[in-house]
Amino acid sequence: MIRNHYDEVMTPIEVHLARAQQLTNLGHFDQAAGECDAALRQDSNSERAKTMRAGISREAAARHIASANQLFERQQYDPALSECDAALRYDPQNADAVNLKAKIVQVKKALGYQ
């Protein structure tokens, strides 16, 4: 039996989601997503787990895009591309990541980089 800090009994799903929140706060998005996935394996209809999982993906993608933009501004094109790819792993349809990646590829091509 697991209890929260209010000494209330937590269900296994609640435990996974509490861990996911803590990991998200620490920036450990892969592990946080894994905890949400574990909660969804126990209850595939859990709206709370689905919502949290989607939020983790959006936040992780946004952080990778911010990093990609900073790297692009410093003309560090390959690391910026890696950050775009990381963002797209979390959110494959993310327009900001898709557009920035295309821009980086275009700049590299114009500069004669491979």
N, C-alpha and C positions, 0 to 999 in steps of 0.2 A: 504494500500500500504506500503510495507516495502522497505527500501533503505539500501544499503551497505555503507561502510565508504567513498566511492567515490560519494555518493548521486545518485547512479544508482538504478533504480527499480529492485527488485529481484523477480523472480517467486517463488511460494511456494516450488517447488523442490529445487531451489537454497538456500532458507532459511533453509530447512531441512539439506542440505548438508553442509552449512556453520556451522550450529549447530553441526553436526556430527564431523566436523574437529576440532572445539573448544573442544568438549567433548573428542575426541581422544587425543588431546594435553594434556588434564588434566588427562588422564588415566581412564576415565569413559567409558569403552568399551561397557557395556550393553546399556547405554543410547545412545551412538554414533551409535551403531548398530540399535537401535530403530528409530533413526532419518533417517538412510538410508532406513530402512524398510518402514517408512512413505513416503519417496520420491518414493520408488518403488511401493507403493500402488497407487500413483498418476500417475506414468508412469512406467509400468513394463518393458519397453524397454530401460530405461535410462542406457546407458553404464557407465556413470560417477557414478551413484548410485551403480551399480553392482560392479564396480571396487573398489569404496571406501569401500563398505561393505566387500568385500573379503580381502582388505588390513587391515581393522579393525580386522577381524577374525584372520589373520596371526599374526598381532602385539600382539593381546591379548594372543594368544596361546604361542607365543615366550616369553612373559613376565612371563606367568605362568610356563613355562618349566624352565626358568632361576631360578625362585623362588624354584621350585621343586628340581632342582639340588643343590642349596645352602642348602636347608633343608636336603636333602639326605646326603650331606657331613657332616652335623652336627648330623647325625643319628636321625633326627626327621622324622621318616618314615611315620607316619599317616598324618601329615600335608603335607609331600611331595606327598603322594598319592592324597590328596585333590587337590593339585595344578595340578597334572597330569590330574585328572578328569576335573578340570576347563578348562585346555588347550584343552582337547578332546571335551568339549561342544562347543568350538569355531571352532575346526578343528578336526572332528572325525577321519580323516585318518592320523593325524600327527604322522609320524614314530618315532620322538624323544620322544613324550609323551607316545606312546604305548610301546616303548622299555624301557624307564625309569620306567614306571609303572611295567612292567614285572620284571625288575631288583629289584625294591623295594620289590615286593611280594616275590621274590626268597630269598632275604636277610632276610626278616622277617621270612620266613619259616625256613631258616637255623638257625636262632637265637632262634627259638621256640616261636616267637610272634604269636598272633592270627591274 
